[in-house]
Amino acid sequence: VDLSALVPPNCDLAHLLCAMLAPVATGTSTDSLDLRPNGANSSDGPWSISAGALIASANRGYVISIPTDANRIIEYRVSDADDDADLWVLGYDDEL
């Protein structure tokens, strides 16, 4: 995900509100949203948000701080193509 429109060039840490929803019809309670810095080698991100429940009107949301690369890019995935994921930039840290 390219955050460059929301995170200035001199910043290397983004603060995000992340939410996911696993629909009742197709999801499982173990579905997850995984986030990691761009280019990380692990198959799962160091930040993993589990659905935990299958309620059509409920979702899980967390605030995380994640390092960005020089282009302000991070990577994410959902474990099921039917899951919904939303990411909002809440802020960032300036590189001193």
GUBA-605245 format. One line per field, with one value per atom (N, C-alpha, C): residue number from 0; residue in three letters; atom name; y, z, x. Coordinates in Angstrom, 2 decimals. Atoms other than C-alpha are relative to their C-alpha. Layout:
REM GUBA-605245
num NUM	...
residuo ALA	...
atomo CA	...
y Y	...
z Z	...
x X	...
This chain:
REM GUBA-605245
num 0	0	0	1	1	1	2	2	2	3	3	3	4	4	4	5	5	5	6	6	6	7	7	7	8	8	8	9	9	9	10	10	10	11	11	11	12	12	12	13	13	13	14	14	14	15	15	15	16	16	16	17	17	17	18	18	18	19	19	19	20	20	20	21	21	21	22	22	22	23	23	23	24	24	24	25	25	25	26	26	26	27	27	27	28	28	28	29	29	29	30	30	30	31	31	31	32	32	32	33	33	33	34	34	34	35	35	35	36	36	36	37	37	37	38	38	38	39	39	39	40	40	40	41	41	41	42	42	42	43	43	43	44	44	44	45	45	45	46	46	46	47	47	47	48	48	48	49	49	49	50	50	50	51	51	51	52	52	52	53	53	53	54	54	54	55	55	55	56	56	56	57	57	57	58	58	58	59	59	59	60	60	60	61	61	61	62	62	62	63	63	63	64	64	64	65	65	65	66	66	66	67	67	67	68	68	68	69	69	69	70	70	70	71	71	71	72	72	72	73	73	73	74	74	74	75	75	75	76	76	76	77	77	77	78	78	78	79	79	79	80	80	80	81	81	81	82	82	82	83	83	83	84	84	84	85	85	85	86	86	86	87	87	87	88	88	88	89	89	89	90	90	90	91	91	91	92	92	92	93	93	93	94	94	94	95	95	95
residuo VAL	VAL	VAL	ASP	ASP	ASP	LEU	LEU	LEU	SER	SER	SER	ALA	ALA	ALA	LEU	LEU	LEU	VAL	VAL	VAL	PRO	PRO	PRO	PRO	PRO	PRO	ASN	ASN	ASN	CYS	CYS	CYS	ASP	ASP	ASP	LEU	LEU	LEU	ALA	ALA	ALA	HIS	HIS	HIS	LEU	LEU	LEU	LEU	LEU	LEU	CYS	CYS	CYS	ALA	ALA	ALA	MET	MET	MET	LEU	LEU	LEU	ALA	ALA	ALA	PRO	PRO	PRO	VAL	VAL	VAL	ALA	ALA	ALA	THR	THR	THR	GLY	GLY	GLY	THR	THR	THR	SER	SER	SER	THR	THR	THR	ASP	ASP	ASP	SER	SER	SER	LEU	LEU	LEU	ASP	ASP	ASP	LEU	LEU	LEU	ARG	ARG	ARG	PRO	PRO	PRO	ASN	ASN	ASN	GLY	GLY	GLY	ALA	ALA	ALA	ASN	ASN	ASN	SER	SER	SER	SER	SER	SER	ASP	ASP	ASP	GLY	GLY	GLY	PRO	PRO	PRO	TRP	TRP	TRP	SER	SER	SER	ILE	ILE	ILE	SER	SER	SER	ALA	ALA	ALA	GLY	GLY	GLY	ALA	ALA	ALA	LEU	LEU	LEU	ILE	ILE	ILE	ALA	ALA	ALA	SER	SER	SER	ALA	ALA	ALA	ASN	ASN	ASN	ARG	ARG	ARG	GLY	GLY	GLY	TYR	TYR	TYR	VAL	VAL	VAL	ILE	ILE	ILE	SER	SER	SER	ILE	ILE	ILE	PRO	PRO	PRO	THR	THR	THR	ASP	ASP	ASP	ALA	ALA	ALA	ASN	ASN	ASN	ARG	ARG	ARG	ILE	ILE	ILE	ILE	ILE	ILE	GLU	GLU	GLU	TYR	TYR	TYR	ARG	ARG	ARG	VAL	VAL	VAL	SER	SER	SER	ASP	ASP	ASP	ALA	ALA	ALA	ASP	ASP	ASP	ASP	ASP	ASP	ASP	ASP	ASP	ALA	ALA	ALA	ASP	ASP	ASP	LEU	LEU	LEU	TRP	TRP	TRP	VAL	VAL	VAL	LEU	LEU	LEU	GLY	GLY	GLY	TYR	TYR	TYR	ASP	ASP	ASP	ASP	ASP	ASP	GLU	GLU	GLU	LEU	LEU	LEU
atomo N	CA	C	N	CA	C	N	CA	C	N	CA	C	N	CA	C	N	CA	C	N	CA	C	N	CA	C	N	CA	C	N	CA	C	N	CA	C	N	CA	C	N	CA	C	N	CA	C	N	CA	C	N	CA	C	N	CA	C	N	CA	C	N	CA	C	N	CA	C	N	CA	C	N	CA	C	N	CA	C	N	CA	C	N	CA	C	N	CA	C	N	CA	C	N	CA	C	N	CA	C	N	CA	C	N	CA	C	N	CA	C	N	CA	C	N	CA	C	N	CA	C	N	CA	C	N	CA	C	N	CA	C	N	CA	C	N	CA	C	N	CA	C	N	CA	C	N	CA	C	N	CA	C	N	CA	C	N	CA	C	N	CA	C	N	CA	C	N	CA	C	N	CA	C	N	CA	C	N	CA	C	N	CA	C	N	CA	C	N	CA	C	N	CA	C	N	CA	C	N	CA	C	N	CA	C	N	CA	C	N	CA	C	N	CA	C	N	CA	C	N	CA	C	N	CA	C	N	CA	C	N	CA	C	N	CA	C	N	CA	C	N	CA	C	N	CA	C	N	CA	C	N	CA	C	N	CA	C	N	CA	C	N	CA	C	N	CA	C	N	CA	C	N	CA	C	N	CA	C	N	CA	C	N	CA	C	N	CA	C	N	CA	C	N	CA	C	N	CA	C	N	CA	C	N	CA	C	N	CA	C	N	CA	C	N	CA	C	N	CA	C	N	CA	C	N	CA	C	N	CA	C	N	CA	C
y -1.17	0.00	1.23	-1.23	3.34	1.07	-1.02	5.84	1.38	-1.24	8.60	1.23	-1.15	10.81	0.49	-0.34	10.79	0.12	-0.02	10.40	0.75	-0.79	13.02	-0.79	0.72	11.96	-0.17	0.09	12.58	-0.88	0.80	10.19	-1.49	1.42	6.54	-0.90	0.77	5.45	0.55	-0.41	5.53	-0.59	0.46	5.26	-0.25	0.40	3.37	-0.50	0.69	2.43	-1.08	1.14	-1.04	-0.73	0.73	-2.85	-1.10	1.07	-6.12	-0.57	0.63	-7.90	-1.31	1.32	-11.62	-0.30	0.20	-12.16	-1.39	1.25	-14.88	-1.09	1.02	-16.66	-0.69	0.59	-17.22	0.03	-0.14	-16.32	-1.03	0.81	-18.17	0.90	-0.83	-16.88	0.13	-0.09	-17.48	0.82	-0.89	-15.23	1.16	-1.07	-12.48	1.04	-1.08	-9.19	0.11	-0.03	-9.21	1.20	-1.17	-6.11	-0.16	0.04	-5.79	1.11	-1.00	-3.33	-0.53	0.39	-3.38	-0.80	0.82	-6.14	-0.96	0.94	-8.09	-1.43	1.37	-11.79	-0.97	0.95	-13.39	-0.17	0.26	-15.03	0.71	-0.76	-13.40	1.26	-1.26	-9.84	-0.07	-0.05	-8.97	0.53	-0.46	-7.35	-0.85	0.88	-9.83	0.27	-0.28	-8.96	-1.15	1.15	-11.98	0.44	-0.34	-11.83	-0.31	0.35	-13.66	-0.31	0.24	-13.69	0.17	-0.11	-14.03	0.68	-0.78	-11.28	1.03	-0.83	-9.47	1.49	-1.43	-6.11	0.40	-0.30	-6.35	-0.12	0.15	-5.86	0.19	-0.17	-5.80	1.15	-1.12	-2.64	0.25	-0.24	-1.77	1.18	-1.05	1.17	-0.60	0.51	0.17	1.08	-0.83	1.94	-0.93	0.90	0.43	0.78	-0.65	1.31	0.02	-0.09	2.48	0.08	-0.14	2.35	1.42	-1.35	5.39	0.52	-0.40	5.39	0.02	0.03	5.13	-1.08	1.15	1.70	-1.04	1.14	-1.09	-1.11	1.13	-4.54	-0.53	0.62	-6.19	-1.15	1.05	-9.27	-0.40	0.64	-10.83	-1.48	1.44	-14.60	-0.60	0.47	-14.93	1.14	-1.04	-13.05	0.68	-0.60	-12.40	0.94	-0.90	-10.54	1.44	-1.42	-6.76	0.58	-0.67	-4.67	1.49	-1.45	-0.94	0.49	-0.62	1.11	1.50	-1.46	4.74	0.51	-0.61	6.87	1.02	-0.92	8.59	1.05	-0.91	10.18	-0.65	0.48	9.68	0.65	-0.56	10.31	0.57	-0.59	12.66	-0.67	0.51	11.32	1.14	-1.09	13.41	-0.15
z 0.00	0.00	0.00	0.10	-1.03	0.89	-0.93	1.82	-0.30	0.27	0.12	-0.12	0.07	-0.40	1.39	-1.36	3.37	1.00	-0.89	4.92	-0.70	0.65	4.14	-0.22	0.35	2.63	1.15	-1.07	5.81	1.18	-1.09	7.92	-0.26	0.17	8.54	0.88	-0.83	10.88	-0.18	0.19	10.12	1.11	-1.00	12.72	-0.73	0.78	11.26	0.90	-0.55	12.29	-1.02	0.89	10.82	0.45	-0.33	10.66	-1.02	0.92	9.18	0.38	-0.19	8.76	-0.75	0.63	8.08	-0.09	0.13	6.66	0.48	-0.56	8.27	-1.06	1.02	5.00	-0.47	0.60	3.87	0.90	-0.84	6.70	1.10	-1.20	9.68	1.10	-1.11	13.12	0.02	0.04	12.34	-1.19	1.09	9.24	0.61	-0.57	9.65	-1.04	0.76	8.37	0.51	-0.37	8.37	-0.66	0.51	7.97	0.30	-0.20	7.59	-0.79	0.78	6.41	-1.41	1.38	2.67	-0.08	0.19	1.72	1.12	-1.10	4.99	-0.54	0.51	4.52	0.57	-0.63	6.83	-0.81	0.75	5.32	0.65	-0.70	7.99	0.53	-0.51	9.07	1.48	-1.43	12.49	0.72	-0.55	13.03	-0.63	0.50	12.71	0.79	-0.60	13.39	-0.36	0.22	13.80	0.06	0.01	13.01	1.36	-1.34	16.24	0.08	-0.02	15.42	-1.41	1.31	12.46	0.15	-0.14	12.90	-1.11	1.20	9.74	0.29	-0.28	11.46	0.94	-0.94	13.69	-0.71	0.53	12.91	1.12	-0.95	14.68	-0.49	0.39	14.69	1.02	-0.87	16.09	-0.54	0.38	16.08	0.10	0.01	15.09	-0.52	0.56	14.35	-0.80	0.89	11.40	-0.75	0.77	9.80	-1.49	1.46	6.19	-0.65	0.70	3.57	-0.54	0.50	1.77	-0.88	0.85	-0.57	0.76	-0.88	2.39	-0.43	0.40	1.34	1.10	-0.90	3.58	-0.76	0.63	2.72	0.94	-0.80	3.85	-0.78	0.64	3.13	0.93	-0.76	4.22	-0.33	0.20	4.66	-0.86	0.82	2.77	-0.92	0.98	-0.40	0.28	-0.34	1.01	1.19	-1.15	4.06	-0.48	0.28	4.10	0.93	-0.81	5.30	-0.31	0.15	5.88	0.77	-0.64	6.69	-0.08	-0.04	7.80	0.62	-0.58	8.41	1.04	-1.08	11.77	0.22	-0.21	11.84	-0.41	0.39	11.38	0.89	-0.75	13.06	-0.96	0.79	11.62	0.33	-0.21	11.14	0.46	-0.54	13.26	-0.38
x 0.85	0.00	0.90	-0.78	1.44	-0.64	0.49	1.05	0.58	-0.74	3.06	-0.90	0.91	-0.01	-0.40	0.43	-0.63	1.14	-1.16	2.83	1.13	-1.05	5.53	1.30	-1.23	8.89	0.99	-0.99	10.89	-0.46	0.56	8.78	0.21	-0.26	9.59	-0.87	0.91	6.79	-1.41	1.40	3.06	-0.86	0.96	0.30	-1.32	1.16	-2.65	-1.12	1.15	-6.16	-0.33	0.23	-6.69	-1.25	1.22	-10.01	-0.22	0.36	-11.18	-1.35	1.30	-14.49	0.00	0.14	-14.90	-1.50	1.45	-18.40	-0.43	0.52	-20.54	-0.06	0.25	-21.30	1.28	-1.20	-17.70	1.23	-1.19	-15.32	0.08	-0.17	-13.95	0.55	-0.46	-13.06	1.52	-1.46	-9.38	0.51	-0.43	-9.34	0.79	-0.83	-6.76	0.38	-0.60	-5.44	1.43	-1.41	-1.62	0.66	-0.73	0.56	1.48	-1.45	4.32	0.66	-0.74	6.95	0.27	-0.28	7.62	1.29	-1.19	10.05	0.31	-0.25	9.77	-0.07	-0.10	10.57	-1.01	0.91	8.02	-1.27	1.23	4.94	-1.19	1.02	2.75	0.64	-0.53	3.13	0.25	-0.20	4.43	-1.24	1.27	1.01	-1.09	1.05	-1.84	-1.28	1.30	-5.49	-0.92	0.87	-7.75	-1.46	1.43	-11.45	-0.63	0.48	-12.28	-1.48	1.44	-16.01	-0.54	0.64	-18.32	-1.35	1.22	-20.85	0.01	0.00	-21.85	0.14	-0.04	-22.17	1.14	-1.09	-19.08	1.34	-1.35	-15.44	1.01	-1.09	-12.09	0.85	-0.84	-10.01	1.08	-1.15	-6.61	0.80	-0.94	-4.23	1.39	-1.37	-0.69	0.94	-1.07	2.58	0.89	-0.74	4.42	1.08	-1.06	7.76	-0.34	0.18	7.62	1.38	-1.27	10.33	0.14	-0.26	11.78	-1.13	1.13	8.75	-1.32	1.17	6.31	-1.00	0.81	5.03	0.01	0.12	3.74	-0.72	0.68	2.37	-1.08	1.06	-0.85	-0.61	0.77	-2.93	-1.14	1.06	-6.18	0.06	-0.15	-6.27	-1.11	1.12	-9.58	-0.42	0.33	-10.48	-1.34	1.29	-13.99	0.06	-0.15	-12.67	0.15	-0.15	-12.84	1.05	-1.02	-9.89	-0.01	-0.09	-9.68	1.21	-1.17	-6.56	-0.15	0.05	-6.62	1.30	-1.20	-3.53	-0.45	0.34	-3.90	1.09	-1.11	-0.46	1.31	-1.33	3.27	1.03	-1.12	6.61	1.03	-1.07	9.20	1.31	-1.34	12.68	0.87	-0.82	15.02	1.44
